[in-house]
């Protein structure tokens, strides 16, 4: 004779179990496989499993003023970087070419600081090689580099001066609303 107990059936006697029919036993096996539960409270029955409520979410502390400021500064920095990349054309160059910009800037400074007679290829080896590879006169190449250096200097001073002003506002903010009121707008 089969037996049933809380969420179990067996052909052997179960501690605390009750005797059930063969038909109930077969029904219980199918129900257990389907994810149902067997109960003997108030008599043999097949029931849906108990609904386990989702755990209460862990309380989330609101961000501190310092965290709000840090997030705002990251937002402002990203906006400044994005704008300088577009205005300088940086986004149109391969990153390794951008890495040469300090070298080009230093060589342009040396070129234009030198007397006309001293402006030779050995003074500006990177620029001399690039000019030759491009098929440009070295003097013309240096004029182009210097024009880009001067344009970048002006635009970067404007963009980053504006960024620094917004950073000052964020750091001076006394509450989250004051931080939220600081918004990047293009200074150009």
Residue frames relative to the residue before (quaternion, step in Angstrom):
aa qw qx qy qz dx dy dz
X 1.0000 0.0000 0.0000 0.0000 0.00 0.00 0.00
X 0.3927 -0.7235 0.5115 0.2464 3.63 -0.92 0.85
X 0.2188 -0.7601 0.6032 0.1026 3.49 -1.36 0.50
X 0.1496 -0.7610 0.6230 0.1016 3.53 -1.30 0.44
X 0.0267 -0.7371 0.6738 0.0449 3.55 -1.26 0.59
X 0.7406 -0.3616 0.2642 0.5010 3.56 -1.20 -0.16
X 0.8658 -0.1103 -0.0121 0.4880 3.52 -0.62 1.35
X 0.6896 0.3914 -0.3021 0.5292 3.58 1.06 0.76
X 0.0615 -0.7514 0.6548 0.0538 3.53 -1.27 0.61
X 0.0346 0.7914 -0.6088 0.0417 3.54 -1.20 0.57
X 0.4682 -0.6264 0.5298 0.3283 3.53 -1.27 0.36
X 0.6524 0.4462 -0.3078 0.5296 3.56 1.30 -0.23
X 0.6181 -0.5519 0.4034 0.3881 3.54 -1.18 0.52
X 0.2275 -0.7719 0.5842 0.1052 3.56 -0.99 0.94
X 0.5085 -0.6275 0.4743 0.3502 3.60 -0.96 0.76
X 0.8224 0.1462 -0.1446 0.5304 3.58 -0.81 1.01
X 0.5291 0.6573 -0.3938 0.3647 3.61 1.27 0.08
X 0.3282 -0.7091 0.5852 0.2169 3.51 -1.38 0.12
X 0.5320 -0.6102 0.4827 0.3340 3.52 -1.20 0.53
X 0.0602 -0.7910 0.6086 0.0203 3.59 -1.01 0.89
X 0.5764 -0.5778 0.4371 0.3779 3.57 -1.26 0.27
X 0.6568 -0.4852 0.3954 0.4206 3.54 -1.33 0.24
X 0.6327 0.5294 -0.3297 0.4590 3.59 1.02 -0.79
X 0.6553 0.4972 -0.3096 0.4770 3.61 0.96 -0.83
X 0.6109 0.5536 -0.3389 0.4533 3.55 1.07 -0.79
X 0.6759 0.4875 -0.2898 0.4707 3.63 0.85 -0.96
X 0.6367 0.5211 -0.3170 0.4718 3.57 1.02 -0.85
X 0.6635 0.5142 -0.3003 0.4529 3.58 0.97 -0.91
X 0.6279 0.5236 -0.3377 0.4665 3.63 0.97 -0.82
X 0.6740 0.4853 -0.2967 0.4713 3.62 0.84 -0.94
X 0.6592 0.5146 -0.3090 0.4530 3.57 0.97 -0.84
X 0.6518 0.5098 -0.3211 0.4605 3.61 0.93 -0.85
X 0.6393 0.5153 -0.3240 0.4699 3.58 1.00 -0.80
X 0.6985 0.4619 -0.2597 0.4809 3.59 1.08 -0.74
X 0.6093 -0.5949 0.3480 0.3921 3.60 1.25 0.12
X 0.4887 0.6386 -0.4455 0.3936 3.58 1.25 0.23
X 0.3870 -0.6976 0.5515 0.2439 3.55 -1.35 0.13
X 0.3049 -0.7006 0.6143 0.1971 3.52 -1.29 0.57
X 0.0257 -0.7879 0.6153 0.0079 3.54 -0.97 0.88
X 0.2145 -0.7625 0.5917 0.1500 3.55 -1.20 0.49
X 0.4137 0.6877 -0.4868 0.3450 3.57 1.27 0.20
X 0.8232 0.0869 -0.1117 0.5499 3.58 -0.61 1.17
X 0.7121 -0.3785 0.2426 0.5393 3.60 1.24 0.27
X 0.6704 -0.5068 0.3618 0.4035 3.54 -1.27 0.40
X 0.1791 0.7639 -0.6063 0.1297 3.58 -1.00 0.92
X 0.2982 -0.6941 0.6233 0.2020 3.51 -1.31 0.50
X 0.0117 -0.8193 0.5699 -0.0620 3.57 -0.72 1.10
X 0.5828 -0.5303 0.4656 0.4029 3.51 -1.34 0.26
X 0.5599 -0.5897 0.4343 0.3876 3.59 -1.08 0.57
X 0.5840 -0.5760 0.4191 0.3893 3.55 -1.10 0.55
X 0.4392 -0.6738 0.5271 0.2745 3.55 -1.08 0.76
X 0.2139 -0.7601 0.6041 0.1077 3.49 -0.73 1.12
X 0.3593 -0.7463 0.5050 0.2427 3.59 -0.51 1.06
X 0.5686 -0.5627 0.4681 0.3753 3.51 -1.21 0.59
X 0.5235 -0.6296 0.4540 0.3513 3.56 -0.99 0.72
X 0.5708 -0.5691 0.4600 0.3725 3.52 -1.14 0.59
X 0.4656 -0.6721 0.4819 0.3150 3.59 -0.85 0.86
X 0.5486 -0.5949 0.4701 0.3523 3.47 -1.15 0.68
X 0.4812 -0.6557 0.4759 0.3346 3.57 -0.87 0.78
X 0.2495 -0.7597 0.5866 0.1282 3.52 -0.98 0.91
X 0.3647 -0.7190 0.5483 0.2222 3.50 -0.74 1.05
X 0.4874 -0.6362 0.4890 0.3444 3.57 -0.95 0.71
X 0.5824 -0.5890 0.4055 0.3865 3.58 -1.07 0.60
X 0.4922 -0.6423 0.5001 0.3084 3.52 -1.15 0.67
X 0.6600 -0.4860 0.3796 0.4291 3.57 -1.24 0.29
X 0.6327 0.5317 -0.3344 0.4529 3.59 1.01 -0.75
X 0.6587 0.4945 -0.3122 0.4734 3.60 1.00 -0.78
X 0.6276 0.5249 -0.3283 0.4720 3.58 1.03 -0.78
X 0.6528 0.5042 -0.3110 0.4722 3.57 0.97 -0.84
X 0.6481 0.5208 -0.3230 0.4521 3.60 0.92 -0.87
X 0.6538 0.5017 -0.3148 0.4709 3.60 0.97 -0.82
X 0.6526 0.5081 -0.3164 0.4646 3.60 0.96 -0.83
X 0.6475 0.5100 -0.3246 0.4640 3.60 0.96 -0.81
X 0.6288 0.5193 -0.3374 0.4702 3.59 1.01 -0.75
X 0.6361 0.5268 -0.3171 0.4661 3.59 1.01 -0.81
X 0.6707 0.4898 -0.2898 0.4757 3.59 0.92 -0.92
X 0.6501 0.5180 -0.3169 0.4568 3.59 0.94 -0.87
X 0.6457 0.5145 -0.3188 0.4655 3.57 0.98 -0.84
X 0.6477 0.5138 -0.3175 0.4644 3.59 0.97 -0.84
X 0.6541 0.5077 -0.3149 0.4639 3.59 0.95 -0.85
X 0.6623 0.5021 -0.3072 0.4636 3.59 0.90 -0.89
X 0.6456 0.5233 -0.3183 0.4561 3.55 0.96 -0.85
X 0.6868 0.4814 -0.2912 0.4602 3.57 0.87 -0.93
X 0.6636 0.4911 -0.3237 0.4622 3.60 0.90 -0.82
X 0.6179 0.5446 -0.3500 0.4462 3.60 1.05 -0.70
X 0.6828 0.4711 -0.2880 0.4785 3.57 0.95 -0.86
X 0.7137 0.4697 -0.2753 0.4406 3.59 0.76 -1.01
X 0.7033 0.4412 -0.2728 0.4860 3.58 1.05 -0.67
X 0.4466 -0.6765 0.4634 0.3580 3.56 1.22 -0.36
X 0.3305 0.7866 -0.4729 0.2200 3.58 1.30 0.06
X 0.6530 0.5408 -0.3153 0.4262 3.57 1.02 -0.78
X 0.6553 0.5140 -0.3176 0.4532 3.61 1.22 -0.25
X 0.6594 0.4884 -0.2991 0.4870 3.59 1.29 -0.10
X 0.5278 -0.5870 0.4847 0.3768 3.59 -1.14 0.48
X 0.6119 -0.5931 0.3741 0.3659 3.62 -1.00 0.74
X 0.6658 0.4997 -0.3273 0.4472 3.61 0.94 -0.72
X 0.6095 0.5130 -0.3629 0.4834 3.60 1.15 -0.46
X 0.6119 0.5375 -0.3418 0.4689 3.58 1.04 -0.77
X 0.6071 0.5687 -0.3441 0.4354 3.58 1.09 -0.73
X 0.6643 0.5031 -0.3105 0.4574 3.64 1.16 -0.46
X 0.4517 0.7241 -0.4434 0.2740 3.60 1.19 -0.24
X 0.6452 0.4963 -0.3583 0.4571 3.66 0.87 -0.67
X 0.6243 0.5247 -0.3370 0.4705 3.59 1.06 -0.72
X 0.6587 0.4992 -0.3099 0.4699 3.58 0.92 -0.90
X 0.6437 0.5242 -0.3205 0.4561 3.58 0.98 -0.85
X 0.6705 0.4928 -0.3003 0.4661 3.58 0.89 -0.93
X 0.6708 0.4862 -0.3084 0.4675 3.59 0.95 -0.81
X 0.6231 0.5207 -0.3461 0.4700 3.62 1.05 -0.68
X 0.6325 0.5209 -0.3331 0.4666 3.60 1.00 -0.80
X 0.6622 0.4940 -0.3075 0.4721 3.59 0.93 -0.87
X 0.6390 0.5437 -0.3223 0.4384 3.60 0.97 -0.87
X 0.7600 0.3912 -0.2161 0.4719 3.58 0.74 -1.01
X 0.6058 0.5242 -0.3606 0.4777 3.59 1.26 -0.20
X 0.6307 0.5528 -0.3273 0.4353 3.58 1.20 -0.54
X 0.5671 -0.5467 0.4839 0.3812 3.52 -1.29 0.47
X 0.6713 -0.5182 0.3545 0.3938 3.56 -1.17 0.64
X 0.6821 0.4992 -0.2930 0.4469 3.60 0.90 -0.87
X 0.6930 0.4760 -0.2682 0.4704 3.59 1.17 -0.56
X 0.5239 0.6315 -0.4130 0.3952 3.61 1.26 -0.03
X 0.2131 0.7703 -0.5550 0.2308 3.52 0.11 1.40
X 0.7094 -0.4883 0.3163 0.3979 3.54 -1.28 0.48
X 0.6553 0.5316 -0.3304 0.4229 3.61 0.95 -0.79
X 0.5776 0.5796 -0.3722 0.4380 3.60 1.23 -0.36
X 0.7941 0.1701 -0.0505 0.5813 3.57 1.12 -0.71
X 0.0876 -0.8695 0.4813 0.0683 3.60 0.58 1.10
X 0.6537 0.4917 -0.3418 0.4627 3.63 0.89 -0.77
X 0.6958 0.4738 -0.2777 0.4629 3.57 0.77 -1.01
X 0.6265 0.5355 -0.3433 0.4505 3.62 1.01 -0.75
X 0.6608 0.4963 -0.3042 0.4739 3.58 0.94 -0.86
X 0.6685 0.4977 -0.3011 0.4634 3.60 0.91 -0.92
X 0.6422 0.5209 -0.3266 0.4577 3.60 0.95 -0.85
X 0.6622 0.4989 -0.3059 0.4679 3.58 0.92 -0.92
X 0.6602 0.5063 -0.3102 0.4599 3.59 0.92 -0.87
X 0.6936 0.4634 -0.2573 0.4878 3.56 1.11 -0.70
X 0.4326 -0.7075 0.4528 0.3275 3.56 1.24 -0.38
X 0.5102 0.6330 -0.4252 0.3977 3.59 1.15 0.61
X 0.5535 -0.5472 0.5065 0.3709 3.52 -1.26 0.51
X 0.5473 -0.6414 0.4253 0.3291 3.60 -0.92 0.88
X 0.6377 0.5316 -0.3343 0.4461 3.60 0.93 -0.81
X 0.6544 0.5007 -0.3007 0.4803 3.60 0.98 -0.88
X 0.6330 0.5316 -0.3273 0.4577 3.58 0.99 -0.85
X 0.6737 0.4974 -0.3015 0.4560 3.58 0.91 -0.91
X 0.6063 0.5359 -0.3523 0.4702 3.62 1.05 -0.69
X 0.6628 0.5022 -0.3048 0.4644 3.60 0.94 -0.87
X 0.6400 0.5116 -0.3258 0.4717 3.59 0.95 -0.84
X 0.6735 0.5010 -0.3034 0.4510 3.59 0.85 -0.95
X 0.6287 0.5291 -0.3376 0.4591 3.61 1.01 -0.76
X 0.6626 0.4868 -0.3048 0.4807 3.59 0.98 -0.80
X 0.6199 0.5359 -0.3410 0.4607 3.59 1.01 -0.78
X 0.6882 0.4807 -0.2858 0.4621 3.58 0.85 -0.94
X 0.6445 0.5077 -0.3262 0.4697 3.60 0.97 -0.80
X 0.6660 0.4933 -0.3065 0.4681 3.58 0.92 -0.89
X 0.6211 0.5456 -0.3473 0.4427 3.58 0.97 -0.79
X 0.6784 0.4894 -0.2903 0.4646 3.59 0.90 -0.91
X 0.7156 0.4509 -0.2740 0.4578 3.58 0.75 -1.01
X 0.6581 0.5004 -0.3250 0.4593 3.58 0.97 -0.76
X 0.6165 0.5300 -0.3534 0.4628 3.61 1.03 -0.68
X 0.6573 0.5060 -0.3066 0.4668 3.58 0.96 -0.83
X 0.6915 0.4795 -0.2785 0.4629 3.59 0.79 -1.02
X 0.7581 0.4000 -0.2345 0.4586 3.58 0.70 -1.04
X 0.5676 0.5474 -0.3934 0.4727 3.59 1.16 -0.38
X 0.6358 0.5147 -0.3110 0.4839 3.57 1.04 -0.83
X 0.6393 0.5287 -0.3184 0.4586 3.59 0.96 -0.89
X 0.6656 0.5046 -0.3013 0.4599 3.57 0.94 -0.89
X 0.6232 0.5328 -0.3360 0.4634 3.59 1.06 -0.70
X 0.6580 0.4878 -0.3060 0.4852 3.58 1.00 -0.81
X 0.6071 0.5401 -0.3506 0.4656 3.58 1.06 -0.70
X 0.6283 0.5267 -0.3342 0.4649 3.60 0.97 -0.80
X 0.6533 0.5108 -0.3155 0.4612 3.59 0.97 -0.84
X 0.6440 0.5152 -0.3200 0.4663 3.58 0.95 -0.86
X 0.6943 0.4823 -0.2913 0.4477 3.57 0.80 -0.97
X 0.6797 0.4763 -0.2891 0.4769 3.60 1.12 -0.60
X 0.4974 0.6760 -0.4247 0.3396 3.61 1.22 -0.36
X 0.3001 -0.7871 0.5215 0.1358 3.54 -0.95 0.94
X 0.7950 0.1090 -0.0906 0.5898 3.59 1.24 -0.13
X 0.7187 -0.4634 0.3080 0.4169 3.56 -1.33 0.26
X 0.6300 0.5419 -0.3430 0.4379 3.60 1.00 -0.74
X 0.6532 0.5038 -0.3119 0.4714 3.56 0.99 -0.81
X 0.6247 0.5143 -0.3389 0.4800 3.60 1.06 -0.69
X 0.6654 0.5157 -0.3037 0.4461 3.59 0.89 -0.94
X 0.6327 0.5525 -0.3290 0.4314 3.59 1.12 -0.62
X 0.6028 0.5306 -0.3650 0.4711 3.61 1.21 -0.29
X 0.0580 0.8163 -0.5632 0.1142 3.55 -0.46 1.25
X 0.4653 -0.6598 0.5151 0.2877 3.56 -1.03 0.84
X 0.0787 0.7217 -0.6861 0.0466 3.50 -1.03 0.92
X 0.5500 -0.6456 0.4155 0.3287 3.54 -0.93 0.89
X 0.3345 -0.7429 0.5400 0.2112 3.60 -0.88 0.89
X 0.5787 0.6039 -0.3649 0.4089 3.57 1.27 -0.14
